[in-house]
Amino acid sequence: MDKIPPFGRMCILLFFLTICLPCGRSEVLELDSSFGDFWNNGTPWLVNFYAPWCGHCRRLSPVYTEVSHTLSEIAPSTRVAKLDASSHRDIAKKFQINGFPTLKFFDAERTFEHDAERTSKSIVSFALRAHGPAVKRITDSAAFERNVTFFDSDPFYLLIGQPVQQQRHKDSALKVAFYEAAERFRLLTWFLTVVPDVLPERFTALCQVSGPIDERLVVFKDGICMAYSEPPASDKSTVAEHVSDWILRERYPSFQELHLSSLWEFGEAEIAASKSRIYRLVALFLLPQSYQTDPNSRRFFELGQSLARQRLKHLSRYRFAWTEAYTALGDLAMVDLSAPSMVVVDPVTQVIYLNPNQSLLGGLFTLEPEVVVSFLLAVSEGRVQGFGGNSFLVRLQRIGIMIRGSLVDLLTNHPLISLLMLGIPVALLSFVCYLCFCLDDRYDDYDDLETEVAKLLESENYYADSAVDRIDSDHHLQSRVAVQDQRDVDLDVDEIDPPEMKKTR
């Protein structure tokens, strides 16, 4: 090595860095049927069950590679892999793979399935939430800051309490309820626990933590800290039920953008997470794409944001959100929607309720906070008619309306293409109808003529056969008469001749 010049050493070093640095990044491993023998050996696995012919799988491939690189940096113990479930059907049957792609996380004996958006952050969040305990214990301020940076705008729940060695009694009902709810909803949001000394100063100020505290449960969302308050004495629910309801109610930002797919996913999550059939409705503010520059639309956005952050008790069943996809929403409800406006969406039945008190006057909508509140209460009480839905008849009606709208657009915008696309099939159909109906009389006369000829031939054959039978019968009768006459002649001869003549003869 001493004989190598400095420039050569630098080249060798650069060569090894070029070769070794990419190897430090985790690549997606390709698994086979042997995965069924070691999936529960204690190593956490994130596995993408795919099929080579699946278009969704091909679109997920670059996202999944990015997930692998991210997890190699923040969770290096997690192995990221993929498995061709269409070729290894025994593995697909063992892990109940019914569609492609399917993402599953294996942590010892536990298995979790990803059913949210297939974005890089969503999949990474799924893997981090599924791995390890449901409540993550943070031991230093730097780790707390790193977690908060990764959470970005996602709400997270924090149990602030004294360390274990300073507790003089058993776990409180609040702590037990928090850990039980975290285990139940671990894939929905983030759950952390810290001691007061670990909290950075800005979070200590937000939570108003001063001096030693025994225990406090808070949620960080929308840049503020909200503490959990125990239920009043009149509330008959247990602490566990009250904590679970509070977590479900606060797990989303107060006022965020929602796409149609996110709306239906929200409904599925509400049904899956709630023990009862009562779920939240969505108060959806419809905004144009230029709402940031349009003063009226901006004022309408601020109205929805203000109502969402007021957290009115009589509107606790509603989740507030906004969207720019009002055209697609109108197609779903089979009504014309405009923006800015507001509707209520049932995320389970896909029924949409329109505000009957909303009107347009000089470019300004008459939506005031009092009007919005009264409208939301009317929807909750069932006093507002809904449009759309996901029943079978409504779906058929929606398909018919979509086909009619497409034809009208085609005829209006592309008349020549419409003539070719619609004229040729209509001409062919008309020709077939002409053959089926207009030529029937001629063919019927020909058929009648054939029938008459056939009957005539049958009658002639019948008479011919009858004549032959009569001739045969006459011949047979004549033969019998001749035989009988011969017998009579012989009898007469016997009576006339004497016995001697008979002997002589």
Secondary structure per residue as TSV (DSSP state, phi and psi in degrees):
chain	resnum	aa	ss	phi	psi
A	1	M	-	360.0	-31.3
A	2	D	T	-67.6	-25.0
A	3	K	T	-80.2	-11.6
A	4	I	S	-80.1	128.8
A	5	P	-	-65.7	160.0
A	6	P	H	-57.2	-40.0
A	7	F	H	-63.0	-39.0
A	8	G	H	-66.1	-38.8
A	9	R	H	-61.7	-41.1
A	10	M	H	-64.6	-38.8
A	11	C	H	-64.8	-42.1
A	12	I	H	-63.4	-41.0
A	13	L	H	-63.4	-43.6
A	14	L	H	-64.2	-35.9
A	15	F	H	-63.3	-47.2
A	16	F	H	-66.1	-36.2
A	17	L	H	-65.2	-38.4
A	18	T	H	-65.6	-37.1
A	19	I	H	-78.3	-40.0
A	20	C	H	-85.6	-32.5
A	21	L	H	-62.6	-44.1
A	22	P	H	-62.8	-27.9
A	23	C	H	-70.5	-21.0
A	24	G	H	-72.8	-19.1
A	25	R	S	-86.3	135.0
A	26	S	-	-72.1	127.3
A	27	E	-	-98.9	160.6
A	28	V	-	-75.9	121.8
A	29	L	E	-82.6	147.0
A	30	E	E	-100.5	120.3
A	31	L	E	-102.1	164.5
A	32	D	-	-132.7	-161.5
A	33	S	T	-65.2	-19.0
A	34	S	T	-68.0	-13.3
A	35	F	H	-60.9	-27.6
A	36	G	H	-65.4	-13.4
A	37	D	H	-93.0	-20.4
A	38	F	H	-132.5	14.9
A	39	W	T	-65.7	-24.1
A	40	N	T	-111.4	31.7
A	41	N	S	-86.2	5.8
A	42	G	S	106.0	-16.8
A	43	T	-	-81.7	128.6
A	44	P	-	-71.3	131.8
A	45	W	E	-125.3	132.5
A	46	L	E	-109.2	115.2
A	47	V	E	-122.4	133.5
A	48	N	E	-102.8	110.6
A	49	F	E	-88.2	115.1
A	50	Y	E	-130.6	175.1
A	51	A	-	-133.4	136.1
A	52	P	T	-59.6	-29.5
A	53	W	T	-87.0	-2.8
A	54	C	-	-81.6	122.6
A	55	G	H	-66.8	-38.4
A	56	H	H	-63.5	-35.6
A	57	C	H	-65.9	-39.7
A	58	R	H	-67.0	-37.3
A	59	R	H	-70.0	-28.4
A	60	L	H	-77.6	-21.1
A	61	S	H	-55.5	-51.4
A	62	P	H	-65.2	-34.3
A	63	V	H	-64.9	-40.7
A	64	Y	H	-68.2	-34.6
A	65	T	H	-63.7	-40.8
A	66	E	H	-64.0	-38.1
A	67	V	H	-61.2	-42.2
A	68	S	H	-60.4	-43.4
A	69	H	H	-66.2	-39.6
A	70	T	H	-66.7	-45.1
A	71	L	H	-67.3	-29.1
A	72	S	H	-65.5	-22.0
A	73	E	H	-92.6	-41.1
A	74	I	H	-102.3	-18.0
A	75	A	-	-144.4	70.8
A	76	P	T	-64.6	-18.7
A	77	S	T	-75.3	-16.3
A	78	T	S	-83.3	125.9
A	79	R	E	-91.8	131.3
A	80	V	E	-107.2	126.4
A	81	A	E	-146.5	172.3
A	82	K	E	-139.5	156.3
A	83	L	E	-144.8	130.6
A	84	D	E	-77.0	96.2
A	85	A	T	-74.8	-19.6
A	86	S	T	-72.9	-27.1
A	87	S	T	-89.5	-38.4
A	88	H	-	-101.6	76.3
A	89	R	H	-69.4	-25.3
A	90	D	H	-65.7	-40.1
A	91	I	H	-68.1	-41.4
A	92	A	H	-61.1	-38.8
A	93	K	H	-70.4	-37.7
A	94	K	H	-64.5	-40.5
A	95	F	T	-100.2	13.8
A	96	Q	T	56.2	54.8
A	97	I	-	-89.8	112.1
A	98	N	-	-109.9	-5.3
A	99	G	S	-158.6	167.2
A	100	F	S	-126.9	142.0
A	101	P	S	-81.3	153.6
A	102	T	E	-124.3	125.0
A	103	L	E	-103.9	125.5
A	104	K	E	-129.1	146.2
A	105	F	E	-115.6	128.0
A	106	F	E	-112.3	119.8
A	107	D	E	-130.4	98.7
A	108	A	T	59.2	-122.3
A	109	E	T	-89.5	-4.3
A	110	R	E	-95.5	143.9
A	111	T	E	-130.0	133.7
A	112	F	E	-126.7	144.7
A	113	E	E	-116.4	135.4
A	114	H	-	-83.9	125.9
A	115	D	-	-131.9	24.8
A	116	A	S	-108.2	-161.7
A	117	E	-	-63.2	146.5
A	118	R	-	-94.5	53.9
A	119	T	S	-100.8	163.6
A	120	S	H	-60.5	-47.1
A	121	K	H	-66.1	-39.8
A	122	S	H	-63.0	-41.8
A	123	I	H	-71.0	-40.6
A	124	V	H	-63.5	-42.8
A	125	S	H	-61.3	-40.5
A	126	F	H	-59.6	-45.2
A	127	A	H	-65.6	-41.4
A	128	L	H	-68.6	-37.7
A	129	R	H	-71.1	-35.4
A	130	A	H	-75.2	-28.4
A	131	H	S	-81.9	137.4
A	132	G	S	74.4	-162.8
A	133	P	-	-69.8	155.9
A	134	A	S	-67.2	-35.9
A	135	V	S	-100.8	115.6
A	136	K	E	-87.2	126.7
A	137	R	E	-89.4	124.5
A	138	I	-	-100.4	127.7
A	139	T	-	-106.9	-10.2
A	140	D	S	-148.5	162.0
A	141	S	H	-67.0	-36.1
A	142	A	H	-63.5	-43.1
A	143	A	H	-64.1	-36.8
A	144	F	H	-63.0	-44.3
A	145	E	H	-63.9	-39.4
A	146	R	H	-63.6	-41.8
A	147	N	H	-64.8	-43.4
A	148	V	H	-64.0	-37.8
A	149	T	H	-63.1	-40.9
A	150	F	H	-69.0	-38.2
A	151	F	H	-61.6	-31.1
A	152	D	T	58.8	-117.3
A	153	S	T	-94.0	2.9
A	154	D	-	-71.4	132.7
A	155	P	-	-65.2	150.6
A	156	F	E	-143.0	150.6
A	157	Y	E	-103.7	140.9
A	158	L	E	-134.6	124.8
A	159	L	E	-101.5	112.5
A	160	I	E	-98.0	122.3
A	161	G	E	-159.2	173.9
A	162	Q	-	-75.4	153.2
A	163	P	-	-62.6	163.8
A	164	V	G	-60.9	-40.3
A	165	Q	G	-68.0	-16.6
A	166	Q	G	-95.9	-1.3
A	167	Q	-	-80.7	131.4
A	168	R	-	-102.8	0.0
A	169	H	S	-144.2	179.2
A	170	K	S	-68.4	168.9
A	171	D	-	-59.9	141.8
A	172	S	-	-73.9	165.1
A	173	A	H	-63.7	-33.6
A	174	L	H	-65.1	-44.2
A	175	K	H	-66.3	-42.3
A	176	V	H	-62.5	-43.6
A	177	A	H	-64.5	-38.4
A	178	F	H	-64.9	-44.8
A	179	Y	H	-67.6	-37.4
A	180	E	H	-66.0	-43.2
A	181	A	H	-66.1	-37.1
A	182	A	H	-63.6	-40.4
A	183	E	H	-66.2	-35.2
A	184	R	H	-74.4	-38.4
A	185	F	S	-111.4	27.7
A	186	R	T	-62.3	-29.1
A	187	L	T	-86.6	-5.1
A	188	L	T	-92.6	-32.6
A	189	T	S	-157.1	-169.5
A	190	W	E	-108.8	140.1
A	191	F	E	-130.0	123.9
A	192	L	E	-128.6	160.1
A	193	T	E	-141.0	137.7
A	194	V	E	-144.3	165.1
A	195	V	-	-93.6	157.2
A	196	P	G	-57.3	-33.0
A	197	D	G	-68.2	-21.5
A	198	V	G	-79.5	-26.3
A	199	L	S	-62.9	130.2
A	200	P	-	-62.9	162.2
A	201	E	H	-61.6	-40.4
A	202	R	H	-66.0	-32.9
A	203	F	H	-77.0	-32.3
A	204	T	H	-62.9	-39.5
A	205	A	H	-68.5	-39.9
A	206	L	H	-63.8	-41.0
A	207	C	H	-84.5	-5.7
A	208	Q	T	56.1	47.2
A	209	V	-	-93.4	116.0
A	210	S	-	-137.3	119.4
A	211	G	S	81.8	179.4
A	212	P	-	-70.7	139.5
A	213	I	-	-130.5	150.8
A	214	D	S	-77.0	-52.4
A	215	E	E	-164.6	139.2
A	216	R	E	-151.9	135.2
A	217	L	E	-110.0	124.3
A	218	V	E	-134.2	164.2
A	219	V	E	-129.4	134.7
A	220	F	E	-101.2	120.2
A	221	K	E	-158.0	146.1
A	222	D	T	57.1	30.2
A	223	G	T	76.7	10.5
A	224	I	E	-130.0	166.2
A	225	C	E	-115.3	126.2
A	226	M	E	-120.0	127.5
A	227	A	E	-90.7	148.6
A	228	Y	-	-78.0	135.1
A	229	S	-	-114.5	138.7
A	230	E	-	-65.6	152.4
A	231	P	-	-67.7	151.0
A	232	P	-	-67.3	167.1
A	233	A	T	-63.4	-28.0
A	234	S	T	-74.4	-16.0
A	235	D	-	-78.3	120.4
A	236	K	-	-85.1	-5.8
A	237	S	S	-73.3	153.8
A	238	T	-	-77.6	170.1
A	239	V	H	-62.4	-40.7
A	240	A	H	-61.8	-44.3
A	241	E	H	-65.4	-40.3
A	242	H	H	-67.5	-40.9
A	243	V	H	-65.0	-42.0
A	244	S	H	-62.6	-44.8
A	245	D	H	-62.6	-39.9
A	246	W	H	-65.5	-41.0
A	247	I	H	-64.2	-44.5
A	248	L	H	-64.7	-34.6
A	249	R	H	-73.5	-29.0
A	250	E	H	-105.0	7.7
A	251	R	S	-81.7	-1.5
A	252	Y	S	-117.4	154.2
A	253	P	-	-58.2	153.7
A	254	S	S	-61.8	-39.0
A	255	F	S	-148.3	97.2
A	256	Q	E	-127.5	164.3
A	257	E	E	-77.1	138.8
A	258	L	-	-128.7	133.3
A	259	H	-	-94.1	168.7
A	260	L	H	-60.4	-42.3
A	261	S	H	-62.0	-38.0
A	262	S	H	-67.3	-32.2
A	263	L	H	-61.8	-47.8
A	264	W	H	-70.8	-35.1
A	265	E	H	-63.9	-37.4
A	266	F	H	-61.8	-42.4
A	267	G	H	-63.0	-42.8
A	268	E	H	-63.7	-40.7
A	269	A	H	-66.4	-37.5
A	270	E	H	-64.1	-43.8
A	271	I	H	-66.5	-41.0
A	272	A	H	-69.3	-35.8
A	273	A	H	-85.5	-26.7
A	274	S	-	-87.3	136.3
A	275	K	S	-72.6	-32.4
A	276	S	S	-97.0	176.3
A	277	R	S	-87.7	6.2
A	278	I	-	-85.8	124.2
A	279	Y	-	-134.2	169.4
A	280	R	-	-87.8	146.9
A	281	L	E	-93.8	166.0
A	282	V	E	-114.9	117.9
A	283	A	E	-85.5	104.6
A	284	L	E	-107.5	120.0
A	285	F	E	-92.3	123.6
A	286	L	E	-94.0	122.7
A	287	L	-	-126.1	145.9
A	288	P	-	-75.5	165.5
A	289	Q	T	-65.1	-22.2
A	290	S	T	-98.1	27.8
A	291	Y	T	-66.8	-22.9
A	292	Q	T	-69.4	-30.2
A	293	T	T	-101.8	-18.4
A	294	D	-	-86.6	121.0
A	295	P	H	-61.0	-41.9
A	296	N	H	-64.9	-44.0
A	297	S	H	-66.6	-38.2
A	298	R	H	-64.8	-39.3
A	299	R	H	-65.4	-36.9
A	300	F	H	-66.4	-40.2
A	301	F	H	-61.4	-44.7
A	302	E	H	-65.7	-31.9
A	303	L	H	-62.3	-46.9
A	304	G	H	-64.3	-40.3
A	305	Q	H	-63.6	-40.5
A	306	S	H	-65.8	-43.8
A	307	L	H	-63.7	-38.3
A	308	A	H	-64.9	-38.0
A	309	R	H	-84.3	-12.7
A	310	Q	H	-71.6	-26.8
A	311	R	-	55.8	55.7
A	312	L	-	-69.1	135.2
A	313	K	G	-65.0	-38.3
A	314	H	G	-75.7	-1.6
A	315	L	G	-116.4	26.0
A	316	S	T	-68.4	-16.2
A	317	R	T	-82.5	-3.9
A	318	Y	E	-106.0	143.6
A	319	R	E	-109.9	129.3
A	320	F	E	-95.2	137.0
A	321	A	E	-158.1	173.2
A	322	W	E	-138.7	160.0
A	323	T	E	-154.8	156.4
A	324	E	S	-103.7	-3.1
A	325	A	-	-90.1	49.8
A	326	Y	H	-74.5	-24.4
A	327	T	H	-66.9	-47.3
A	328	A	H	-64.5	-35.2
A	329	L	H	-66.8	-38.1
A	330	G	H	-65.7	-37.7
A	331	D	H	-62.9	-36.7
A	332	L	H	-67.0	-40.3
A	333	A	H	-85.7	-8.5
A	334	M	T	61.2	36.9
A	335	V	S	-137.9	162.8
A	336	D	-	-89.2	123.8
A	337	L	-	-113.6	146.7
A	338	S	-	-125.4	170.0
A	339	A	S	-134.1	142.3
A	340	P	S	-83.3	142.3
A	341	S	E	-161.3	-176.9
A	342	M	E	-141.6	140.3
A	343	V	E	-135.0	166.0
A	344	V	E	-113.4	130.5
A	345	V	E	-115.6	129.5
A	346	D	-	-86.9	109.9
A	347	P	T	-73.1	-8.1
A	348	V	T	-98.1	-52.0
A	349	T	T	-87.9	-9.7
A	350	Q	-	61.7	29.2
A	351	V	E	-87.7	139.9
A	352	I	E	-118.2	130.6
A	353	Y	E	-109.2	128.8
A	354	L	E	-99.9	148.4
A	355	N	-	-81.8	111.9
A	356	P	T	-72.9	-16.3
A	357	N	T	-89.9	2.8
A	358	Q	-	-90.5	130.2
A	359	S	-	-143.2	160.8
A	360	L	E	-105.5	117.8
A	361	L	E	-127.3	107.8
A	362	G	T	61.2	31.5
A	363	G	T	85.7	-3.0
A	364	L	E	-114.6	135.3
A	365	F	E	-84.1	146.4
A	366	T	-	-86.0	22.1
A	367	L	-	-77.9	111.2
A	368	E	-	-112.8	161.5
A	369	P	H	-52.5	-40.7
A	370	E	H	-65.7	-38.4
A	371	V	H	-66.4	-41.5
A	372	V	H	-63.3	-45.0
A	373	V	H	-63.1	-44.8
A	374	S	H	-64.7	-37.0
A	375	F	H	-65.4	-43.9
A	376	L	H	-64.7	-39.4
A	377	L	H	-65.4	-37.5
A	378	A	H	-65.4	-38.6
A	379	V	H	-65.4	-42.3
A	380	S	H	-61.5	-34.3
A	381	E	T	-87.6	1.2
A	382	G	T	77.0	26.8
A	383	R	-	-100.9	10.0
A	384	V	S	-123.1	134.6
A	385	Q	-	-73.3	138.5
A	386	G	E	-101.4	157.1
A	387	F	E	-125.0	150.8
A	388	G	E	80.5	-151.0
A	389	G	-	128.0	-178.6
A	390	N	S	-125.1	22.8
A	391	S	S	-73.5	167.1
A	392	F	H	-64.8	-44.5
A	393	L	H	-66.2	-39.2
A	394	V	H	-65.4	-38.3
A	395	R	H	-64.1	-41.5
A	396	L	H	-62.8	-43.0
A	397	Q	H	-62.1	-40.0
A	398	R	H	-65.6	-39.0
A	399	I	H	-63.5	-42.6
A	400	G	H	-61.9	-42.0
A	401	I	H	-65.9	-39.4
A	402	M	H	-64.7	-41.2
A	403	I	H	-64.9	-43.5
A	404	R	H	-62.9	-43.3
A	405	G	H	-63.5	-39.1
A	406	S	H	-65.0	-40.3
A	407	L	H	-66.0	-41.3
A	408	V	H	-63.0	-43.9
A	409	D	H	-62.4	-40.3
A	410	L	H	-65.6	-43.3
A	411	L	H	-66.8	-34.3
A	412	T	H	-75.7	-43.6
A	413	N	H	-92.7	-27.9
A	414	H	-	-135.9	74.2
A	415	P	H	-65.3	-37.8
A	416	L	H	-66.9	-46.2
A	417	I	H	-62.6	-37.7
A	418	S	H	-63.0	-40.0
A	419	L	H	-61.8	-41.4
A	420	L	H	-70.2	-42.5
A	421	M	H	-72.0	-34.9
A	422	L	H	-100.3	-32.1
A	423	G	H	-68.5	-44.0
A	424	I	H	-62.9	-49.6
A	425	P	H	-60.8	-37.3
A	426	V	H	-65.3	-40.5
A	427	A	H	-63.5	-43.9
A	428	L	H	-63.0	-42.0
A	429	L	H	-64.6	-38.8
A	430	S	H	-64.4	-41.1
A	431	F	H	-63.5	-42.0
A	432	V	H	-63.5	-41.8
A	433	C	H	-63.5	-38.6
A	434	Y	I	-61.5	-43.3
A	435	L	I	-65.3	-35.0
A	436	C	I	-78.8	-32.2
A	437	F	I	-115.4	-44.1
A	438	C	I	-75.3	-27.4
A	439	L	T	-94.6	8.0
A	440	D	H	-69.6	-36.4
A	441	D	H	-63.9	-46.2
A	442	R	H	-61.0	-46.0
A	443	Y	H	-66.7	-31.1
A	444	D	H	-69.0	-40.3
A	445	D	H	-62.2	-42.6
A	446	Y	H	-62.9	-41.2
A	447	D	H	-64.4	-38.5
A	448	D	H	-65.4	-40.1
A	449	L	H	-62.4	-43.5
A	450	E	H	-61.4	-38.5
A	451	T	H	-65.4	-42.9
A	452	E	H	-64.7	-42.7
A	453	V	H	-60.7	-41.6
A	454	A	H	-63.3	-40.8
A	455	K	H	-65.2	-39.7
A	456	L	H	-63.3	-44.0
A	457	L	H	-62.9	-39.7
A	458	E	H	-63.2	-40.6
A	459	S	H	-66.5	-41.0
A	460	E	H	-62.9	-42.3
A	461	N	H	-62.4	-35.8
A	462	Y	H	-66.4	-45.4
A	463	Y	H	-66.1	-38.9
A	464	A	H	-62.4	-43.9
A	465	D	H	-64.2	-36.8
A	466	S	H	-66.9	-39.8
A	467	A	H	-64.1	-43.5
A	468	V	H	-61.4	-41.2
A	469	D	H	-64.4	-38.6
A	470	R	H	-66.8	-41.2
A	471	I	H	-61.8	-45.5
A	472	D	H	-61.3	-37.6
A	473	S	H	-67.5	-39.3
A	474	D	H	-64.7	-44.2
A	475	H	H	-59.7	-42.3
A	476	H	H	-65.1	-38.6
A	477	L	H	-68.8	-41.3
A	478	Q	H	-62.5	-39.1
A	479	S	H	-62.9	-43.1
A	480	R	H	-65.5	-38.2
A	481	V	H	-65.9	-41.0
A	482	A	H	-63.7	-41.5
A	483	V	H	-64.1	-42.5
A	484	Q	H	-66.3	-37.9
A	485	D	H	-64.1	-39.6
A	486	Q	H	-64.3	-37.8
A	487	R	H	-65.6	-38.5
A	488	D	H	-66.1	-39.6
A	489	V	H	-63.3	-44.7
A	490	D	H	-61.6	-37.3
A	491	L	H	-67.5	-39.2
A	492	D	H	-65.4	-41.0
A	493	V	H	-62.2	-39.8
A	494	D	H	-64.0	-34.8
A	495	E	H	-75.4	-32.6
A	496	I	H	-81.1	-45.6
A	497	D	S	-69.6	137.6
A	498	P	-	-73.3	167.9
A	499	P	H	-62.8	-34.0
A	500	E	H	-66.2	-38.8
A	501	M	H	-63.7	-37.5
A	502	K	H	-63.0	-40.4
A	503	K	H	-68.0	-40.1
A	504	T	H	-63.3	-40.3
A	505	R	-	-70.7	360.0
